[in-house]
Structures are given as structure tokens and as C-alpha cells.
Amino acid sequence: MRADTVDLRRIFGRDIRYTVPLFQRPYVWSRDDNWAALWEDIRRTVERAARTGDTVAPHFLGAVVFDETPYLSSSLETRQVIDGQQRLTTLQLFLFAARLSATARDHERSVRLLSKFLENDEDLFDSGHHPDHRYKVWPTNADRDEFRSVMLGEGGDGRLAGAVAYFQQEIDAWLAECPEPHERLGMLVQTMREQLRLVIIDLEEHDDAQVVFETLNSRGTPLEHADLIKNLLFRNAEHSGADVDRLYKTYWAPFDQDEWRTEQTTGRITRSRLDVFLTYWLTMRTGREFTASSLFKEFESWLNSASAPSEDVFAELARYAEIYERIDQHPLHGIEGRFLYRMKVMQTSTPMPLLLFLYGLDDAVLPAERRHRAIRAIDSYLVRRAILNLSSRDYNNVFRDLVTAASRQPEHADEVIIKALSAMQGHHRQWPTDMEFRTALEQDPIYTRLYRHRVRILLEALEDELRTDHTEQLTVPVGEQLGAKLTIEHVMPQSWRDNWPPLDDDPSEGADRDELVHTLGNLTLVTARLNPTLGNMAWDDKRQWLSKHSLLRLTHGTLLNPPPTAEINGWASAWNEHRISARGAHLASLALGIWPLADQLLAAPETPELDSR
């Protein structure tokens, strides 16, 4: 490759087109991270030259990499931008903003000089067929409509328009500070032409543009793995003679939208949503374990070994992205919706490769009823282990192994998953037994031993289970619905000594209550406004408040009234250890049915999802 240091006259002062390939990422520079720093660099350089009155040392803006490419539709020399497109695009936006300021002040010389840096000679191309050839820089597909609109002076509300507005505001304010704004404007234009330098790297015939792209970053904005993967896929497609524009529009364009580029946290790592999806997909596809930092290299290795046609890879990614979207936005009701809600609340994402696999199977291969059964097994496995407070450290391996096992018999994926989970051994993998689960639910002070969100999803699921087709509201408000969020209420309060005397025949005089009040049998859900009102009030008062304001079956069906399995006379007259134990046993039995073990799941008939659990 050839490298040279040049000023902007060499880059923009001639008729040329710098085209950004469609497989590069959209424009991502921003005010705080990039625009303000660029303006500060330019402003300081101009003011330094004004103070000294002499030519100052040039200011370096970084490097750009070009690859020569034929362009037969005009007489314009063309370069493909391999790296540095963010910098080149920003410079064009700055020059355009400067021209707006010069035009507003009728500074014709500056307008003419800046126009030569912004637009090509129309005699060199057919403006009727190729009007966009007037621009020196032509961005990637995702940005072209907005770039055209901005450069035609039509404005907009996107990132490119924001850059122009920012630069023009800063330039205008800076010019207004000076008693001779025209002179200062002339100095700005001269500095832009002569004192700003870039390192230009021109690739030669045998240089590998892909290798160069992978190893270079734009200033302040490191490349994401998704950008490297995109570049790799489109370069392979281009080399194979595929219609890359059609591939982009048909399959990849949605990935360049903001919804896929937003950051989200998995574990302790923050990445773009697209990187997260690609990690799940590649884990499902390969069954291999890899770190977030090695996503691109793992993808490249898979792509080389798969030898799949480019269009097949694009189509598969687009298809699974739609599946991922459906999973992510699934309604909160039903077996699947409640399970996916609980996954989000517990911040458990490791089953996602397995879910992609299950949802990716056609109904003719794995009917919905079988998928529901597999999901109930996964839900049971996760919730039982969460309630027993068991480690999730090995979940990556567990669910990767399940994908591998299920892929061998996709038409029986539910049975394979259930049997594989049932066979898990060891503290980090086992599926807790009914006895272990029941004991934890009835005896453990779960309120103090578990994260609050785990206790809440347990109580929410029990409320769902208690509701029937005859109940008015079929779906209990859940934690994500902040306006209707329910909070955990201790029926016998934690500070029970104020109004709750111990039983007359209690030899320990209530000493065991400090743990008992935190067990499942003593917990219910109430609104955030009712909770502080109830406080430590005595049972007779609390019973009246709950009876008047609560609509929950969890409260009315197992607390204010005796659960079906309780054998205690005068149930509502008191709330004590006996009632807490009886209610806890009943709720534990319900929980065993909500989250069953393998035998019960395999024995259950394959029926469509008709209930609201």
C-alpha cells in the first residue's frame, strides 16, 4: 500500500467521488464524542494562525484508507472508502455548514471555495441519470437519503442533519465574537484548505482490503463485531458476483437501524443488540463456546467451514433476526409469554440459543404443543434452581449441550430436552426434585434469602395459577408494567411484636417467627400504594383492608378464605403459625404443578396452549 500525508485540497479540491460501500456501518459520530473535538481542533488552528500571523504547523486529523474501483457511468475518478468514512463524511458536513454561514454573510469568495470542496463539475457526469455524482463523498446505503436531503438544504432530524446544525451554530457564534467576521471566515476557509492534513493510504492491487478493514478503527468509535461481520459477508458476496445492493435491501438493511444498534448489557458486558443476537445465533449454529470478544473470529471460522452461498447466510440471519424479535416482543400472557417474562426479570439470557433453535423449527417438524412442553421444562429447570438459590455458573454449557442434543432429533426436541435436563447431575446442573423444591417453598425464609424479583415472579405465577376462565382479569399485573406493579406484603409483619402476640401454647414465645414471616405461606402481593398503609397493623384491621381493596385470588382464595387443602376451623379469625404453614403447603403444591418434573411433563398430553398461565 502507498501512504501519503495530504491537505484537504488534495482530497476534496479535485473532481472525485469517495464512495462508502454498503457493507460499512452507518454514520455514528456524535457531538460529545466527535464533533466538538473536531471543531475545537479546527478553531484552535485558525486562532493560532491569526495570533502569529505566520503559517502554523498543520493539524493532523487521522488516516483514511482508499481502494481504487472502476466507475464506468461517469468520467469521475472514484475511490472506495475502506476505512475513515466517519471522518470524511463529517468533514463534508462541516464544510457544508461553513458554506451556510458564508452564504448568510454574503461572503462570495468563501462560498465559491467551499463549493469546490463539496461538489464535482457537472460537465463530468450525466446529472440527469446520476444526480448524486455531484457529491464528493457518497455514504453507505443507510445514510444516503438523509445525506442527500441535508446537502440539498432540506434539513432533517437525523444524525447527519444534527451535525450540520451543530457546526453551523458553533461557526456562527465564533464569527459573532469577532469585530471582523468576514476576515475570520476567510481564515477559516484558508485553514480548511491548507492546514488540515490526513494520512491517505491507497491500497494496491494485491493488498487485502478485508484485513485492513478489520485492523483499523475510526476515531473514538471502535468497530463492533457486527460491522466486521457485515464487511466480511458483503465482500465475499461481491467477490462471488452477487448483487450486493439487492442483498442489502432484502436482508441486511434493518440491521443498520437504531433498534439493532442500541446497547444492552448481558452479564457484565455492554454490547450492541445486534452483537448480542449474532452471539446467540452463532452459539446455536456451532454449539461452540466463545467469548464476546471473539465473536467475529468465530463467525469467520464458521463461514469458512460452512461454505454456504452468500444469499443463504444472509437469508438465515434475517430469518432468525425476525424470530429473535418475536421472542423479545412476545406478549406476556400464556405459557411462553410468562416464561419469557420470567427470563427477563431474572436476567437469564443463556437459554436464548436454544429458544432460537426451537422457534426456528417449522411447525411440521416441531408442532407448537411440543414447543410449549419444551419451554415448560426449561422454565421449571430455571425457576426451581432459582428458588433453591442454586448457581447459574454452568448455564452456558447446559443450554449449549441442549441445542446439540435437540438438533439431532428436532422432531422430538421436547422429549430430548426434558430427558437431558432430567439426567443433569451435580450441584451446578441438577434439576431439583419435588422434595427439594417443596421443602424450600414451605420452610425457607425465601424473602430474605432470594432476590426480591425471584419472590415476586413466584407469587405472580401462583396468582396466575389460581385464576380461571371465570375470573375477571386473566393476567395479573407483572413487574414490567410499572404503573400496575405489585409489591410483596408480609401478612404477619416483620415487626410482628407490635400488634401480634405469640400463641398461648407456644413454648418459644414466638422466637421462630422471625424466619417464619419470610416464608411463602406468609407472603402475598398488594399495590405499591396499599403496602405502606397496611404496615404493622393487627390482623383484624389488615384483613378488612385486604378484603376491601385486593382483587387477587392469591389473597382471597388462600389467605382471607381457607385454601382447599386446609383443615382449620374459623380460618379468618386469626393469622398465625398454623395458618402460615397450611397456606404454604397449599401454595407449594400449586408451584409443583406450575413447574413440574420430567415424568409429569412427558405424561401430559400434547394439547394446544389454552390456559392463561
N, C-alpha and C positions, 0 to 999 in steps of 0.2 A: 504494500500500500504506500501511497505518497502522502506526506503530511506537509502542510504549509501554514504559516500564520498570515492572515489577511485582514484588511479592514472591510467595512460594510460596502464600500464602493466595489470591491471585487465580488462580493456576494450578491448584492441587490442592484448594483449600478449598471448591470448589463441585462439584456433580454434573455431570460432564462426561467425555467419552471422547476421548482423543487417540489416533487410530489411525494406525499406521505402514503405508504402502502396501506391498503385497507386492513391489513392484519396487525397494524400497530394500535396501541391503546388510544382512546380519545384524549382530548385536551384536559389536563388535570391540574395545571398550575393554578395557584390561588394568591390572593392579596397578601395574607400574613406570611406565607411560606416563600413566595417567589416574586410577586410583582413589586412589593415595597422594597425588597432588596435590590432589584434591577433599577428601579427609579433612583434609589439612593446612590447607587454606583454611577449612574449617568449624571445625576445632579452634581455630585462631588467633583467629577471630572470636568464638567463645564465651569464650575465655580473656581476650581484650581487654575484652569487656563485663564479665566478672567482676572484673577488676582495677580498672576505672574506676568501676564501679557506675552508670554512665550509659549511655544509648543510644549505640551506636557507629555510625560510618559504615557503611552497608550494603556487603556484598561482592557484586560482580558475577560471575556465573557464565558469562556469554556470551549468545548470542542463539539464539532458536528461531523458525522460520517456520511459520505455520499457514495452511491453506486451508479455508474452511468447506465442509462437504459435507452433503447431506441424509442422514438416517438414520431410516428410517421404522419400524424394528422396535422402537423404544423412545421414551420421552419425554426421553431424554438429549440434551443439546446435544453435537454432535460436531465435532471439528476433525481434519483430515488433516495429519499432520506432514510438511512439505516438507523441512525441514532442522532438525537438532538432536535427532534421535531417540536418538542415543547418550547425550546429556546427560539427556534426560527419563527414559529407561529407567534410567540409573544413579542418578538422584535417587530414583526409586521403590524401587530395590533398597536404597539407603541408608536410606530411611525404614522399609522393612520390617525391615532389620537392627536399627535403633534400637528398633522396636517389640518385637522379640525380646528385646533387652536389658531394656527396660522391663517386659515380661511376666515375665521371670526374676526381677525385683526387686519384683514386685507393685506397681509404680507405676501405679495405675489411671488417674490423670489423664493421664499421658503416653501410655498405651495408647489411651485414647479420642481424644485429639487427633491422634495419629499415624494412627489408623484412619480418621479423616475425610479425611486426605490420601491414603489408599490405596484406599478402597472407596467406591463410589456407593451411594446409598439404594436398597434393593431394591424399594421401592414404585414406583420409576420405570421398572422394566423387568420383563419376564417371566423370572424366574430359572430356570424350568423349561425354556424354549426357548432362552434366551440367558444361560447362567450366567456367561459371560466378560464380560458387561457390567458386572460388579461392579468391574472394574479401571479405574482412571483412564487408564492407558497400556496400549495393546494393540499389542504389537510386530509386526514383519513375520513372514510365514508361517514362515520357517525357525526362528524363536525361540519360537513360541507354545506348543508343548508343554512346553518346558523352563521358560518363564516361568510357566505355569500351575502346574506341579509345584512350583516354588520358592515361589510366592506362597501355595500351599496348605500350605506347611511340609513338603513331602515331600523336599526337598533335591535332590540330583543331583550329577553330576560335570562339568558343562559350565561355560562361562564365566560364565553368569548366577549359578549356584549359587556359583561361586568368588567373585564379587563380594560376595554376601551374607555368606559365611563370613569374607571379609577384613574387611568393615566391622564385623561383629559382634565379631570378635576385637579390632579396634582400639578400638571403643567400650568393650567390657568392660575392657580393660587401662587405658584412660584413666579410666574411672569408678573402678577399683580404686585409682588413685593418690590419690584424694580422700577425706578423712575423712567427707565428706557426699555420698555418691554420688547420693542422691535429689535433692539440691539441684542438683548438676551436671547430672543428667539433665534436670531441669526447664529449666535454662538452655539445654541443647542443643535441646530441643523449641522453646523460645521463639525461639532464634536461627534455627532452620529456618523457622519461620513468618514471622518479621518482618524478618530481617536479610540474607537471601539474595535477590538480585534477578536477574532475567533480562530481557533485552530481547525483547519479543514483537513479531513482525512479522506482522500479519494481511493476507493478500492480499485485494485487492478484485476485483470482477467481471472487469475487463479485464487484470489482471496475469497475466503468463505464468509459471506455476509452473515450467515446464521451464528457462527462462532463470535464474530464481532458484536452482534446484537446482544448475545447472551452475557457478554462480559462488561458492557457499558451501561451506565445509568444516567438519567437526566439529573440535573442539579436539584438536590433536595427532595427528589421524588423517586425512590428506588423502584425498580421494576418488580411487579408482582409475578408470581409463578404463572398466573393466568395469562399475562402478557407474553411471557416466553412460550407458553404452550400455543397460544394463538399464532404467534410468529412462526413457530415450527410447523404447525398444521397448514397454514396458508402457503408457506414457502414450498413445502412438499407438494401441495396441490398445484401450485404454479409450475413447478418443475415437471409434474406429470401431465401438464397441458390442460388441466381442468379450468372451468370457467369460475375464477375466484370471486368475481363480482356476484355471480348467482349464488355461490356457496355462502358468501357473506350475508346477502339479503335473506336467503332461505333459512339459514341455520344459526349464524353467529350474531347477527345484529342485536337481538335482545340482550346478549351478554355485555354489550357496551353501554347499556342504560344504567342509570344511577342505582336502581334497586339491586343490581348484582354487584355493584362496586362499593356498597356500604360496608363498613367494618362491623364485625361481630366477634365476640370472644368465645372460644372453646377452650376449656381448661384455663390455662394462664396465658394463652396466645391469642392475640388480636390479628385477624386477617380479613380480607375481603370475603363477602358472602360467596363469590364465585370460586375463590380458592378453597373455601370450606366444602362447597359442593363437589368440586373436582377431586378433593381428597376422598370424600365418601365414595364417589363413583369409581375411582381408581382402586380403592380398597376392595370394593365389591368385585371389580373386574379381575383383579390379580390375586386376591387372597393373601397379599403380602403385607407385612408391617413395615411402615416407613415413617420418618419424622416429617413434620410440616415443612422443614427447610429443604427436604429432598424431593418435594412433590414433582418439580419439573424433571429432574433426572430420572425419577421412577416412571414418569409418563413417557419420556423419550425412550427409555428402555423397553417399556411395554409396546410402544408404537413400532419400534424396530422389529420386535419379535412377532407382533401380530400380523404384519404385512397386509393390513386391511386397506382396501381402496379408500381414498380420502373422503369421498362422499359418505361412505358407510360410517366412518368415525364421526363426521360432523352430524349425521342424522342421529346416531346413537346418543351423542352428547345432548343434542336438542331434545330428544325424546325423554331422556332421564331428567333433564332440567325441568320439563313440564311435570314429571312425576314428583320431583322434589318440591316444586311449587305447590302441588296439590296436597302433599303431606304437610307442608309448612302452613298452609292456609285452611286445613281441614276444619269443618265445623266442630264445635266442642261436644256435640251430643253423640250418643251411640258408643258401641264397644271401641271402635277405632278412635273416635274423637276424644273420648275420655282418656284412653291410653296415651295418645299424643299430647294431650294437655298435661298429664302427669309427667311425661318425659320432660317437657319444657320446665315445669315447676321444679323438678328435681335436678334440672340442668344435666340431664343424661343424654348425650348425643351418640354414644358408641353404638347403639343398635341401628343407626341410620343406614350403613351399607346393607344390612340385612333387610331393612324395610324397602330400600330401593330395589333390591332383588325381588322381594315378594310382590311389590306393586308393579314391577316391570314384567311379571309373568302374565300372559294372556289368560282371560277367564276360561278359555277352553283347556288350558293346561292346569291352572290352579283356580278353581271357582272361588267366588267371594266368600262362601261359607268356610272353606278350608283356610283362606287367609285370615278370617276372623278368629278361627281356632288357634292358628299360629300366634296371632297377636295377643290373644288371651294368655297363652303360655309365657310369652315374653313379658307381658305385664305382671303376671303372677311372680315370675322369677325376680323381676326388679323390685316390686313392692315388698314381697316377703323379705328379701335381703335388706331393703331399706328400713323396714320396721324393726328388724333384728340388729340394725346398725352395723351390718357387715361391710367389709371393704369392697370398693368398686375398682380396685387397682388392676385387676386382670380382665376387665370387661372388653378391652380391645381385642385380646386374644380369644375370649369366649365368642364374641359375635362374628369375628372373622372366621373362626372354625365352623360356626353355624352356617355361614354363607357357603363355605366349601362343601359341607355335608349336604345342604339343601340343593345345591346346584347339580349334585349327582342324581337326584330323584325329584326334579321340580314338580312333577305331578302329585307327589306325596310330601311336599315340603313341610306341611304342617306336622305330619307324623314324625318326620325326620327330626324336626326342631324339638318337638315335645320329648321324644326319646333321648335325644342328645342332651337336653337340659337335665332330664331325669338322671342321666348317667354321670353328671358332673360330680367330681369328688374334691374334697379339700375345703378348707375354710374360705379360700378366695373364689371358689367356684360353685359350691354346692347349692342346690335348691332346697331351702329349709322345709322340713317336714311339717305335717299338720300339728303335731305335738309342740314342736319348737315355736311355730307361728302362734298357736293358741296361747301358749304359756306367756309369750311376750305381750300379747294383746291383753290378757287378763291380769297379769301380775306386774309387769314392768311399769315404772313411772315414766311413760313414754313422753309426757310433756317436757320433762327436764332432760331426758336422755337423747331426744331426737331434735333435729332442726324443726322449727315451727311449721315450715311448709309441708314437711312429711306428715305431721299430725293433721294438718288441715286437709290434705288430699285424702287421708284415711277417713276422716269424718264426712267429707263431701261424698266419697264413694258409698259410704253407708247410707247417707240420705238418699242418694240415687237408688240404691237397692230397695229401700223401704217404700219408694213411690211406685204407684201402679198406673194403669191406663185411666183409672178413675180419679187420680189426684190432679188438682188444678194445674199446677206448674210442673211440667215434666222434667225440667232441667234445673237443678239447684244452681244459684249463682256461684261462680268459681273465682279463684284468686285473681285471674287476669282481668276480670270485669271490675275495675277498681271502684266504680260507683256503687256496686252492689256487693262489695267484698264482705264476706262473713269472717268473724273473728272467733277465736277459741275461748269458750267460757267454762270455768270451773263451777260446777253446780254447788258442791260443798267448797267454799272458797279456800284459797291458800292460807289466808289468815282466819282459819275457822274458829280459833279460840274466842273471838269477839262475841259471836252470837250462836255458836254451835257446840253446846256442851256434849261431852262424850257420853256413850251409852252407860246406863246404870250398872249393867253387869260386865262392863269392860275392865278387866284387872289391870290393863296397861294405862287406863285413863286417857285413851286417845293417842298414845305415843306412836302408834303405827299410822296415824292419819297423814302425817307429813309426806309419806310416799304414796299412800292410797289416793289422796286427792288428785294426783297426777296420772292416775291410771285411766284407761279408756272408758271404763264404766262411769266415771265422774265428769266426762267432758262432753260438751255439745257445741253448737255453733249459734251465734247471735250476730246481729248487725253491730257495726262499729259504734253506733250511737247508743244502743241498748247496753252494751257491755259495761261501760263505767257506771251506768245508773244502777245496775244490779249489785256491783261491788261486793261487800261482805254482809249484805242484808240476810236476815234469818230466812229459813226455808218457807214459812207461810207467806211472807211478803214476796220472796223470789218466785214462788210458784204462781202467784197471782200475776206478776209482771210477765212471766213467760207465757202463761195461758192467754193473756190479753194480746200480746204483741208478736209471738212467734207463730210462724206458719209451717215450720219444719216437721216432717214426720219423725225425724230423729229425736225431737223434743216431745212432741205429743204422743208418739207411738211407743216410746221406750222409756220416757222419763216422767212426764206428767201422768201417764197411764202405764200400767204394768206391761212389759213385753210378754208375748205369748208363752214363753217358757218359764216365767217367774211364778213361784208359788208362795207369795207373801200377801197376807190379808191386809186390807187398809193401806194399800201401796202409797197413795198420795198423802197420807197423814204425816209422813216423816221422810227424811232423806238421810240415810246412814250407811254404815259399812255393809250391811246385808243387801241393801238395795243396789249399792255400787257394784258389789260382786255379781249379783244376779243380772244386772244390766250388762256388765262387762262380758259375762259368759254368753249372753244372747248376741251381743254385737260381734264377739269373736266368731261365733258360729256363722253369722252373716258374712263376715270377712273371708272365712274359709270357702264359702260358695262363690264369692266375687273373684277370688284369686285361687282357683283350685290347682291341685297337683295333676301329674300326668294321667293317672288311671281315670280320674273323673273326666278330664278333657277328652281322652281317647274314647271313652264310653259314651260321651254326649253325641246325639245325632247331629248330622250336618244340616243345620237349618239356617235360613236367612236371618239377618240381624233385624229382629222385630221389636226388641225391647229398647229401653232408653238408657241402659246402664252405660 
